[in-house]
């Protein structure tokens, strides 16, 4: 999914408020590595919302969802 974002997102959206293709890819990899469960599902939903916001040029919204997905991944790692 992240590859689609990188190809379609406007250049000005490259690094605003933590919402970047690189951050999206990193967060997606973290969530994908999680064991199946409610945290992973929540992380995947937040990533999808971040991608949609990025495509629509809503960088603040994108950053918010990306942050939520990052925190889900961090909580999952801390519980291990």
PDB file of N, CA, C and O in Angstrom:
ATOM      1  N   UNK A   1       0.804  -1.192   0.000  1.00  0.00           N
ATOM      2  CA  UNK A   1       0.000   0.000   0.000  1.00  0.00           C
ATOM      3  C   UNK A   1       0.850   1.259   0.000  1.00  0.00           C
ATOM      4  O   UNK A   1       0.535   2.225  -0.696  1.00  0.00           O
ATOM      5  N   UNK A   2       1.912   1.253   0.768  1.00  0.00           N
ATOM      6  CA  UNK A   2       2.741   2.448   0.880  1.00  0.00           C
ATOM      7  C   UNK A   2       3.324   2.859  -0.462  1.00  0.00           C
ATOM      8  O   UNK A   2       3.512   4.050  -0.711  1.00  0.00           O
ATOM      9  N   UNK A   3       3.611   1.905  -1.322  1.00  0.00           N
ATOM     10  CA  UNK A   3       4.159   2.226  -2.636  1.00  0.00           C
ATOM     11  C   UNK A   3       3.168   3.054  -3.442  1.00  0.00           C
ATOM     12  O   UNK A   3       3.564   3.948  -4.191  1.00  0.00           O
ATOM     13  N   UNK A   4       1.896   2.762  -3.289  1.00  0.00           N
ATOM     14  CA  UNK A   4       0.860   3.530  -3.983  1.00  0.00           C
ATOM     15  C   UNK A   4       0.870   4.965  -3.474  1.00  0.00           C
ATOM     16  O   UNK A   4       0.770   5.905  -4.262  1.00  0.00           O
ATOM     17  N   UNK A   5       0.988   5.137  -2.169  1.00  0.00           N
ATOM     18  CA  UNK A   5       1.016   6.477  -1.585  1.00  0.00           C
ATOM     19  C   UNK A   5       2.199   7.263  -2.127  1.00  0.00           C
ATOM     20  O   UNK A   5       2.054   8.425  -2.505  1.00  0.00           O
ATOM     21  N   UNK A   6       3.360   6.639  -2.166  1.00  0.00           N
ATOM     22  CA  UNK A   6       4.557   7.330  -2.634  1.00  0.00           C
ATOM     23  C   UNK A   6       4.423   7.765  -4.084  1.00  0.00           C
ATOM     24  O   UNK A   6       4.950   8.810  -4.465  1.00  0.00           O
ATOM     25  N   UNK A   7       3.738   6.993  -4.884  1.00  0.00           N
ATOM     26  CA  UNK A   7       3.594   7.311  -6.294  1.00  0.00           C
ATOM     27  C   UNK A   7       2.541   8.389  -6.541  1.00  0.00           C
ATOM     28  O   UNK A   7       2.615   9.105  -7.540  1.00  0.00           O
ATOM     29  N   UNK A   8       1.566   8.513  -5.646  1.00  0.00           N
ATOM     30  CA  UNK A   8       0.440   9.400  -5.887  1.00  0.00           C
ATOM     31  C   UNK A   8       0.484  10.682  -5.060  1.00  0.00           C
ATOM     32  O   UNK A   8      -0.048  11.706  -5.487  1.00  0.00           O
ATOM     33  N   UNK A   9       1.102  10.641  -3.896  1.00  0.00           N
ATOM     34  CA  UNK A   9       1.100  11.798  -2.997  1.00  0.00           C
ATOM     35  C   UNK A   9       1.831  12.978  -3.624  1.00  0.00           C
ATOM     36  O   UNK A   9       2.847  12.803  -4.298  1.00  0.00           O
ATOM     37  N   UNK A  10       1.312  14.169  -3.398  1.00  0.00           N
ATOM     38  CA  UNK A  10       1.993  15.351  -3.940  1.00  0.00           C
ATOM     39  C   UNK A  10       3.354  15.547  -3.282  1.00  0.00           C
ATOM     40  O   UNK A  10       3.553  15.185  -2.122  1.00  0.00           O
ATOM     41  N   UNK A  11       4.268  16.113  -4.020  1.00  0.00           N
ATOM     42  CA  UNK A  11       5.628  16.310  -3.521  1.00  0.00           C
ATOM     43  C   UNK A  11       5.650  17.180  -2.275  1.00  0.00           C
ATOM     44  O   UNK A  11       6.478  16.964  -1.390  1.00  0.00           O
ATOM     45  N   UNK A  12       4.766  18.153  -2.188  1.00  0.00           N
ATOM     46  CA  UNK A  12       4.724  19.029  -1.022  1.00  0.00           C
ATOM     47  C   UNK A  12       4.305  18.291   0.239  1.00  0.00           C
ATOM     48  O   UNK A  12       4.528  18.778   1.347  1.00  0.00           O
ATOM     49  N   UNK A  13       3.709  17.136   0.081  1.00  0.00           N
ATOM     50  CA  UNK A  13       3.247  16.351   1.226  1.00  0.00           C
ATOM     51  C   UNK A  13       4.326  15.419   1.754  1.00  0.00           C
ATOM     52  O   UNK A  13       4.066  14.615   2.650  1.00  0.00           O
ATOM     53  N   UNK A  14       5.502  15.515   1.224  1.00  0.00           N
ATOM     54  CA  UNK A  14       6.559  14.548   1.526  1.00  0.00           C
ATOM     55  C   UNK A  14       6.921  14.462   2.992  1.00  0.00           C
ATOM     56  O   UNK A  14       7.227  13.372   3.474  1.00  0.00           O
ATOM     57  N   UNK A  15       6.899  15.571   3.725  1.00  0.00           N
ATOM     58  CA  UNK A  15       7.345  15.485   5.112  1.00  0.00           C
ATOM     59  C   UNK A  15       6.698  16.567   5.967  1.00  0.00           C
ATOM     60  O   UNK A  15       7.383  17.463   6.460  1.00  0.00           O
ATOM     61  N   UNK A  16       5.407  16.488   6.140  1.00  0.00           N
ATOM     62  CA  UNK A  16       4.691  17.475   6.930  1.00  0.00           C
ATOM     63  C   UNK A  16       4.168  16.797   8.194  1.00  0.00           C
ATOM     64  O   UNK A  16       3.388  15.847   8.117  1.00  0.00           O
ATOM     65  N   UNK A  17       4.596  17.284   9.345  1.00  0.00           N
ATOM     66  CA  UNK A  17       4.071  16.799  10.609  1.00  0.00           C
ATOM     67  C   UNK A  17       4.217  15.312  10.838  1.00  0.00           C
ATOM     68  O   UNK A  17       3.355  14.709  11.478  1.00  0.00           O
ATOM     69  N   UNK A  18       5.271  14.699  10.344  1.00  0.00           N
ATOM     70  CA  UNK A  18       5.477  13.279  10.563  1.00  0.00           C
ATOM     71  C   UNK A  18       4.765  12.400   9.558  1.00  0.00           C
ATOM     72  O   UNK A  18       4.920  11.180   9.597  1.00  0.00           O
ATOM     73  N   UNK A  19       4.002  12.973   8.674  1.00  0.00           N
ATOM     74  CA  UNK A  19       3.282  12.189   7.676  1.00  0.00           C
ATOM     75  C   UNK A  19       4.117  12.156   6.398  1.00  0.00           C
ATOM     76  O   UNK A  19       4.037  13.049   5.554  1.00  0.00           O
ATOM     77  N   UNK A  20       4.911  11.109   6.284  1.00  0.00           N
ATOM     78  CA  UNK A  20       5.741  10.953   5.100  1.00  0.00           C
ATOM     79  C   UNK A  20       5.661   9.509   4.625  1.00  0.00           C
ATOM     80  O   UNK A  20       5.258   8.618   5.373  1.00  0.00           O
ATOM     81  N   UNK A  21       6.040   9.295   3.406  1.00  0.00           N
ATOM     82  CA  UNK A  21       6.055   7.939   2.864  1.00  0.00           C
ATOM     83  C   UNK A  21       6.952   7.025   3.675  1.00  0.00           C
ATOM     84  O   UNK A  21       6.619   5.863   3.908  1.00  0.00           O
ATOM     85  N   UNK A  22       8.099   7.553   4.109  1.00  0.00           N
ATOM     86  CA  UNK A  22       9.032   6.748   4.898  1.00  0.00           C
ATOM     87  C   UNK A  22       8.423   6.362   6.245  1.00  0.00           C
ATOM     88  O   UNK A  22       8.535   5.214   6.674  1.00  0.00           O
ATOM     89  N   UNK A  23       7.779   7.322   6.908  1.00  0.00           N
ATOM     90  CA  UNK A  23       7.149   7.017   8.197  1.00  0.00           C
ATOM     91  C   UNK A  23       5.980   6.051   8.030  1.00  0.00           C
ATOM     92  O   UNK A  23       5.760   5.176   8.867  1.00  0.00           O
ATOM     93  N   UNK A  24       5.243   6.218   6.954  1.00  0.00           N
ATOM     94  CA  UNK A  24       4.127   5.330   6.672  1.00  0.00           C
ATOM     95  C   UNK A  24       4.626   3.909   6.449  1.00  0.00           C
ATOM     96  O   UNK A  24       4.052   2.957   6.978  1.00  0.00           O
ATOM     97  N   UNK A  25       5.686   3.765   5.674  1.00  0.00           N
ATOM     98  CA  UNK A  25       6.257   2.448   5.395  1.00  0.00           C
ATOM     99  C   UNK A  25       6.794   1.798   6.665  1.00  0.00           C
ATOM    100  O   UNK A  25       6.580   0.608   6.897  1.00  0.00           O
ATOM    101  N   UNK A  26       7.487   2.574   7.480  1.00  0.00           N
ATOM    102  CA  UNK A  26       8.056   2.048   8.729  1.00  0.00           C
ATOM    103  C   UNK A  26       6.943   1.586   9.668  1.00  0.00           C
ATOM    104  O   UNK A  26       7.033   0.507  10.254  1.00  0.00           O
ATOM    105  N   UNK A  27       5.911   2.387   9.812  1.00  0.00           N
ATOM    106  CA  UNK A  27       4.804   2.028  10.702  1.00  0.00           C
ATOM    107  C   UNK A  27       4.060   0.815  10.179  1.00  0.00           C
ATOM    108  O   UNK A  27       3.670  -0.064  10.949  1.00  0.00           O
ATOM    109  N   UNK A  28       3.865   0.768   8.877  1.00  0.00           N
ATOM    110  CA  UNK A  28       3.181  -0.376   8.273  1.00  0.00           C
ATOM    111  C   UNK A  28       3.967  -1.661   8.509  1.00  0.00           C
ATOM    112  O   UNK A  28       3.377  -2.704   8.790  1.00  0.00           O
ATOM    113  N   UNK A  29       5.281  -1.594   8.397  1.00  0.00           N
ATOM    114  CA  UNK A  29       6.121  -2.774   8.648  1.00  0.00           C
ATOM    115  C   UNK A  29       6.013  -3.233  10.099  1.00  0.00           C
ATOM    116  O   UNK A  29       5.952  -4.431  10.376  1.00  0.00           O
ATOM    117  N   UNK A  30       5.990  -2.274  11.019  1.00  0.00           N
ATOM    118  CA  UNK A  30       5.869  -2.604  12.442  1.00  0.00           C
ATOM    119  C   UNK A  30       4.540  -3.297  12.728  1.00  0.00           C
ATOM    120  O   UNK A  30       4.496  -4.306  13.432  1.00  0.00           O
ATOM    121  N   UNK A  31       3.467  -2.753  12.182  1.00  0.00           N
ATOM    122  CA  UNK A  31       2.144  -3.329  12.409  1.00  0.00           C
ATOM    123  C   UNK A  31       2.037  -4.696  11.729  1.00  0.00           C
ATOM    124  O   UNK A  31       1.462  -5.623  12.298  1.00  0.00           O
ATOM    125  N   UNK A  32       2.575  -4.826  10.539  1.00  0.00           N
ATOM    126  CA  UNK A  32       2.523  -6.104   9.835  1.00  0.00           C
ATOM    127  C   UNK A  32       3.271  -7.202  10.577  1.00  0.00           C
ATOM    128  O   UNK A  32       2.930  -8.377  10.447  1.00  0.00           O
ATOM    129  N   UNK A  33       4.283  -6.837  11.352  1.00  0.00           N
ATOM    130  CA  UNK A  33       5.075  -7.824  12.096  1.00  0.00           C
ATOM    131  C   UNK A  33       4.378  -8.266  13.385  1.00  0.00           C
ATOM    132  O   UNK A  33       4.812  -9.223  14.027  1.00  0.00           O
ATOM    133  N   UNK A  34       3.311  -7.581  13.761  1.00  0.00           N
ATOM    134  CA  UNK A  34       2.595  -7.919  14.987  1.00  0.00           C
ATOM    135  C   UNK A  34       1.825  -9.225  14.812  1.00  0.00           C
ATOM    136  O   UNK A  34       1.425  -9.584  13.705  1.00  0.00           O
ATOM    137  N   UNK A  35       1.625  -9.926  15.928  1.00  0.00           N
ATOM    138  CA  UNK A  35       0.793 -11.124  15.911  1.00  0.00           C
ATOM    139  C   UNK A  35      -0.654 -10.713  15.658  1.00  0.00           C
ATOM    140  O   UNK A  35      -1.069  -9.605  15.998  1.00  0.00           O
ATOM    141  N   UNK A  36      -1.410 -11.621  15.058  1.00  0.00           N
ATOM    142  CA  UNK A  36      -2.824 -11.337  14.823  1.00  0.00           C
ATOM    143  C   UNK A  36      -3.512 -11.043  16.136  1.00  0.00           C
ATOM    144  O   UNK A  36      -3.241 -11.684  17.151  1.00  0.00           O
ATOM    145  N   UNK A  37      -4.396 -10.076  16.110  1.00  0.00           N
ATOM    146  CA  UNK A  37      -5.133  -9.702  17.310  1.00  0.00           C
ATOM    147  C   UNK A  37      -5.737  -8.328  17.153  1.00  0.00           C
ATOM    148  O   UNK A  37      -5.567  -7.690  16.114  1.00  0.00           O
ATOM    149  N   UNK A  38      -6.435  -7.864  18.163  1.00  0.00           N
ATOM    150  CA  UNK A  38      -7.127  -6.573  18.063  1.00  0.00           C
ATOM    151  C   UNK A  38      -6.184  -5.383  17.873  1.00  0.00           C
ATOM    152  O   UNK A  38      -6.536  -4.412  17.203  1.00  0.00           O
ATOM    153  N   UNK A  39      -4.984  -5.457  18.462  1.00  0.00           N
ATOM    154  CA  UNK A  39      -4.036  -4.350  18.302  1.00  0.00           C
ATOM    155  C   UNK A  39      -3.585  -4.224  16.852  1.00  0.00           C
ATOM    156  O   UNK A  39      -3.469  -3.121  16.319  1.00  0.00           O
ATOM    157  N   UNK A  40      -3.333  -5.372  16.221  1.00  0.00           N
ATOM    158  CA  UNK A  40      -2.905  -5.355  14.821  1.00  0.00           C
ATOM    159  C   UNK A  40      -4.016  -4.809  13.926  1.00  0.00           C
ATOM    160  O   UNK A  40      -3.756  -4.015  13.022  1.00  0.00           O
ATOM    161  N   UNK A  41      -5.241  -5.232  14.178  1.00  0.00           N
ATOM    162  CA  UNK A  41      -6.381  -4.746  13.391  1.00  0.00           C
ATOM    163  C   UNK A  41      -6.522  -3.234  13.550  1.00  0.00           C
ATOM    164  O   UNK A  41      -6.750  -2.518  12.575  1.00  0.00           O
ATOM    165  N   UNK A  42      -6.383  -2.752  14.794  1.00  0.00           N
ATOM    166  CA  UNK A  42      -6.477  -1.312  15.035  1.00  0.00           C
ATOM    167  C   UNK A  42      -5.356  -0.578  14.302  1.00  0.00           C
ATOM    168  O   UNK A  42      -5.595   0.462  13.689  1.00  0.00           O
ATOM    169  N   UNK A  43      -4.142  -1.107  14.360  1.00  0.00           N
ATOM    170  CA  UNK A  43      -3.012  -0.493  13.670  1.00  0.00           C
ATOM    171  C   UNK A  43      -3.228  -0.427  12.169  1.00  0.00           C
ATOM    172  O   UNK A  43      -2.923   0.586  11.539  1.00  0.00           O
ATOM    173  N   UNK A  44      -3.756  -1.509  11.589  1.00  0.00           N
ATOM    174  CA  UNK A  44      -4.010  -1.540  10.151  1.00  0.00           C
ATOM    175  C   UNK A  44      -5.080  -0.517   9.758  1.00  0.00           C
ATOM    176  O   UNK A  44      -4.977   0.126   8.713  1.00  0.00           O
ATOM    177  N   UNK A  45      -6.093  -0.373  10.591  1.00  0.00           N
ATOM    178  CA  UNK A  45      -7.143   0.620  10.306  1.00  0.00           C
ATOM    179  C   UNK A  45      -6.573   2.034  10.347  1.00  0.00           C
ATOM    180  O   UNK A  45      -6.888   2.860   9.491  1.00  0.00           O
ATOM    181  N   UNK A  46      -5.732   2.312  11.346  1.00  0.00           N
ATOM    182  CA  UNK A  46      -5.134   3.642  11.459  1.00  0.00           C
ATOM    183  C   UNK A  46      -4.226   3.937  10.265  1.00  0.00           C
ATOM    184  O   UNK A  46      -4.204   5.065   9.771  1.00  0.00           O
ATOM    185  N   UNK A  47      -3.481   2.939   9.800  1.00  0.00           N
ATOM    186  CA  UNK A  47      -2.624   3.122   8.627  1.00  0.00           C
ATOM    187  C   UNK A  47      -3.468   3.420   7.396  1.00  0.00           C
ATOM    188  O   UNK A  47      -3.133   4.309   6.614  1.00  0.00           O
ATOM    189  N   UNK A  48      -4.558   2.685   7.220  1.00  0.00           N
ATOM    190  CA  UNK A  48      -5.443   2.927   6.077  1.00  0.00           C
ATOM    191  C   UNK A  48      -6.019   4.343   6.126  1.00  0.00           C
ATOM    192  O   UNK A  48      -6.100   5.023   5.103  1.00  0.00           O
ATOM    193  N   UNK A  49      -6.417   4.778   7.320  1.00  0.00           N
ATOM    194  CA  UNK A  49      -6.948   6.143   7.474  1.00  0.00           C
ATOM    195  C   UNK A  49      -5.865   7.183   7.190  1.00  0.00           C
ATOM    196  O   UNK A  49      -6.142   8.222   6.590  1.00  0.00           O
ATOM    197  N   UNK A  50      -4.631   6.906   7.622  1.00  0.00           N
ATOM    198  CA  UNK A  50      -3.511   7.823   7.362  1.00  0.00           C
ATOM    199  C   UNK A  50      -3.247   7.921   5.855  1.00  0.00           C
ATOM    200  O   UNK A  50      -3.011   9.010   5.332  1.00  0.00           O
ATOM    201  N   UNK A  51      -3.288   6.788   5.170  1.00  0.00           N
ATOM    202  CA  UNK A  51      -3.050   6.796   3.729  1.00  0.00           C
ATOM    203  C   UNK A  51      -4.120   7.581   2.992  1.00  0.00           C
ATOM    204  O   UNK A  51      -3.815   8.358   2.087  1.00  0.00           O
ATOM    205  N   UNK A  52      -5.369   7.382   3.377  1.00  0.00           N
ATOM    206  CA  UNK A  52      -6.469   8.112   2.744  1.00  0.00           C
ATOM    207  C   UNK A  52      -6.322   9.618   2.978  1.00  0.00           C
ATOM    208  O   UNK A  52      -6.498  10.421   2.062  1.00  0.00           O
ATOM    209  N   UNK A  53      -5.999   9.980   4.208  1.00  0.00           N
ATOM    210  CA  UNK A  53      -5.819  11.402   4.520  1.00  0.00           C
ATOM    211  C   UNK A  53      -4.670  11.987   3.711  1.00  0.00           C
ATOM    212  O   UNK A  53      -4.779  13.102   3.200  1.00  0.00           O
ATOM    213  N   UNK A  54      -3.572  11.252   3.589  1.00  0.00           N
ATOM    214  CA  UNK A  54      -2.415  11.732   2.828  1.00  0.00           C
ATOM    215  C   UNK A  54      -2.789  11.957   1.363  1.00  0.00           C
ATOM    216  O   UNK A  54      -2.413  12.966   0.766  1.00  0.00           O
ATOM    217  N   UNK A  55      -3.522  11.021   0.799  1.00  0.00           N
ATOM    218  CA  UNK A  55      -3.942  11.150  -0.599  1.00  0.00           C
ATOM    219  C   UNK A  55      -4.870  12.348  -0.806  1.00  0.00           C
ATOM    220  O   UNK A  55      -4.900  12.943  -1.883  1.00  0.00           O
ATOM    221  N   UNK A  56      -5.622  12.691   0.235  1.00  0.00           N
ATOM    222  CA  UNK A  56      -6.548  13.819   0.146  1.00  0.00           C
ATOM    223  C   UNK A  56      -5.907  15.140   0.567  1.00  0.00           C
ATOM    224  O   UNK A  56      -6.577  16.172   0.622  1.00  0.00           O
ATOM    225  N   UNK A  57      -4.601  15.102   0.864  1.00  0.00           N
ATOM    226  CA  UNK A  57      -3.881  16.313   1.218  1.00  0.00           C
ATOM    227  C   UNK A  57      -4.142  16.801   2.641  1.00  0.00           C
ATOM    228  O   UNK A  57      -3.819  17.943   2.969  1.00  0.00           O
ATOM    229  N   UNK A  58      -4.712  15.966   3.474  1.00  0.00           N
ATOM    230  CA  UNK A  58      -5.015  16.326   4.863  1.00  0.00           C
ATOM    231  C   UNK A  58      -3.875  15.833   5.747  1.00  0.00           C
ATOM    232  O   UNK A  58      -3.989  14.805   6.415  1.00  0.00           O
ATOM    233  N   UNK A  59      -2.783  16.577   5.740  1.00  0.00           N
ATOM    234  CA  UNK A  59      -1.558  16.117   6.379  1.00  0.00           C
ATOM    235  C   UNK A  59      -1.663  16.050   7.905  1.00  0.00           C
ATOM    236  O   UNK A  59      -1.066  15.168   8.522  1.00  0.00           O
ATOM    237  N   UNK A  60      -2.400  16.954   8.511  1.00  0.00           N
ATOM    238  CA  UNK A  60      -2.580  16.900   9.960  1.00  0.00           C
ATOM    239  C   UNK A  60      -3.340  15.652  10.374  1.00  0.00           C
ATOM    240  O   UNK A  60      -2.984  14.987  11.347  1.00  0.00           O
ATOM    241  N   UNK A  61      -4.380  15.346   9.632  1.00  0.00           N
ATOM    242  CA  UNK A  61      -5.169  14.139   9.890  1.00  0.00           C
ATOM    243  C   UNK A  61      -4.320  12.894   9.658  1.00  0.00           C
ATOM    244  O   UNK A  61      -4.390  11.937  10.429  1.00  0.00           O
ATOM    245  N   UNK A  62      -3.529  12.908   8.610  1.00  0.00           N
ATOM    246  CA  UNK A  62      -2.631  11.798   8.306  1.00  0.00           C
ATOM    247  C   UNK A  62      -1.666  11.569   9.464  1.00  0.00           C
ATOM    248  O   UNK A  62      -1.476  10.437   9.908  1.00  0.00           O
ATOM    249  N   UNK A  63      -1.064  12.644   9.947  1.00  0.00           N
ATOM    250  CA  UNK A  63      -0.099  12.541  11.039  1.00  0.00           C
ATOM    251  C   UNK A  63      -0.755  11.994  12.305  1.00  0.00           C
ATOM    252  O   UNK A  63      -0.147  11.212  13.035  1.00  0.00           O
ATOM    253  N   UNK A  64      -1.993  12.406  12.563  1.00  0.00           N
ATOM    254  CA  UNK A  64      -2.714  11.928  13.747  1.00  0.00           C
ATOM    255  C   UNK A  64      -2.924  10.412  13.671  1.00  0.00           C
ATOM    256  O   UNK A  64      -2.664   9.696  14.638  1.00  0.00           O
ATOM    257  N   UNK A  65      -3.396   9.925  12.513  1.00  0.00           N
ATOM    258  CA  UNK A  65      -3.642   8.491  12.353  1.00  0.00           C
ATOM    259  C   UNK A  65      -2.336   7.700  12.370  1.00  0.00           C
ATOM    260  O   UNK A  65      -2.276   6.604  12.926  1.00  0.00           O
ATOM    261  N   UNK A  66      -1.313   8.249  11.771  1.00  0.00           N
ATOM    262  CA  UNK A  66      -0.017   7.581  11.764  1.00  0.00           C
ATOM    263  C   UNK A  66       0.539   7.487  13.183  1.00  0.00           C
ATOM    264  O   UNK A  66       1.139   6.479  13.554  1.00  0.00           O
ATOM    265  N   UNK A  67       0.340   8.522  13.957  1.00  0.00           N
ATOM    266  CA  UNK A  67       0.770   8.516  15.359  1.00  0.00           C
ATOM    267  C   UNK A  67       0.023   7.450  16.152  1.00  0.00           C
ATOM    268  O   UNK A  67       0.621   6.731  16.953  1.00  0.00           O
ATOM    269  N   UNK A  68      -1.270   7.352  15.928  1.00  0.00           N
ATOM    270  CA  UNK A  68      -2.063   6.326  16.619  1.00  0.00           C
ATOM    271  C   UNK A  68      -1.576   4.929  16.247  1.00  0.00           C
ATOM    272  O   UNK A  68      -1.450   4.067  17.117  1.00  0.00           O
ATOM    273  N   UNK A  69      -1.302   4.698  14.970  1.00  0.00           N
ATOM    274  CA  UNK A  69      -0.810   3.391  14.528  1.00  0.00           C
ATOM    275  C   UNK A  69       0.551   3.095  15.139  1.00  0.00           C
ATOM    276  O   UNK A  69       0.828   1.955  15.513  1.00  0.00           O
ATOM    277  N   UNK A  70       1.400   4.109  15.243  1.00  0.00           N
ATOM    278  CA  UNK A  70       2.723   3.938  15.843  1.00  0.00           C
ATOM    279  C   UNK A  70       2.585   3.559  17.313  1.00  0.00           C
ATOM    280  O   UNK A  70       3.305   2.687  17.799  1.00  0.00           O
ATOM    281  N   UNK A  71       1.671   4.206  18.017  1.00  0.00           N
ATOM    282  CA  UNK A  71       1.474   3.909  19.435  1.00  0.00           C
ATOM    283  C   UNK A  71       0.918   2.505  19.634  1.00  0.00           C
ATOM    284  O   UNK A  71       1.278   1.843  20.607  1.00  0.00           O
ATOM    285  N   UNK A  72       0.059   2.037  18.752  1.00  0.00           N
ATOM    286  CA  UNK A  72      -0.449   0.669  18.851  1.00  0.00           C
ATOM    287  C   UNK A  72       0.707  -0.310  18.714  1.00  0.00           C
ATOM    288  O   UNK A  72       0.792  -1.284  19.462  1.00  0.00           O
ATOM    289  N   UNK A  73       1.600  -0.054  17.756  1.00  0.00           N
ATOM    290  CA  UNK A  73       2.767  -0.918  17.571  1.00  0.00           C
ATOM    291  C   UNK A  73       3.696  -0.887  18.770  1.00  0.00           C
ATOM    292  O   UNK A  73       4.249  -1.914  19.164  1.00  0.00           O
ATOM    293  N   UNK A  74       3.864   0.288  19.346  1.00  0.00           N
ATOM    294  CA  UNK A  74       4.744   0.414  20.511  1.00  0.00           C
ATOM    295  C   UNK A  74       4.145  -0.283  21.721  1.00  0.00           C
ATOM    296  O   UNK A  74       4.868  -0.921  22.487  1.00  0.00           O
ATOM    297  N   UNK A  75       2.825  -0.171  21.904  1.00  0.00           N
ATOM    298  CA  UNK A  75       2.169  -0.853  23.026  1.00  0.00           C
ATOM    299  C   UNK A  75       2.285  -2.356  22.870  1.00  0.00           C
ATOM    300  O   UNK A  75       2.478  -3.073  23.852  1.00  0.00           O
ATOM    301  N   UNK A  76       2.166  -2.839  21.635  1.00  0.00           N
ATOM    302  CA  UNK A  76       2.262  -4.268  21.385  1.00  0.00           C
ATOM    303  C   UNK A  76       3.662  -4.771  21.694  1.00  0.00           C
ATOM    304  O   UNK A  76       3.816  -5.849  22.269  1.00  0.00           O
ATOM    305  N   UNK A  77       4.684  -4.012  21.323  1.00  0.00           N
ATOM    306  CA  UNK A  77       6.074  -4.417  21.593  1.00  0.00           C
ATOM    307  C   UNK A  77       6.349  -4.397  23.083  1.00  0.00           C
ATOM    308  O   UNK A  77       7.079  -5.254  23.581  1.00  0.00           O
ATOM    309  N   UNK A  78       5.787  -3.444  23.807  1.00  0.00           N
ATOM    310  CA  UNK A  78       6.030  -3.324  25.245  1.00  0.00           C
ATOM    311  C   UNK A  78       5.390  -4.462  26.022  1.00  0.00           C
ATOM    312  O   UNK A  78       5.860  -4.826  27.100  1.00  0.00           O
ATOM    313  N   UNK A  79       4.311  -5.028  25.470  1.00  0.00           N
ATOM    314  CA  UNK A  79       3.615  -6.102  26.189  1.00  0.00           C
ATOM    315  C   UNK A  79       4.300  -7.453  26.028  1.00  0.00           C
ATOM    316  O   UNK A  79       3.885  -8.427  26.656  1.00  0.00           O
ATOM    317  N   UNK A  80       5.322  -7.533  25.215  1.00  0.00           N
ATOM    318  CA  UNK A  80       6.011  -8.816  24.988  1.00  0.00           C
ATOM    319  C   UNK A  80       7.059  -9.077  26.029  1.00  0.00           C
ATOM    320  O   UNK A  80       7.729 -10.109  25.985  1.00  0.00           O
TER     321      UNK A  80
END
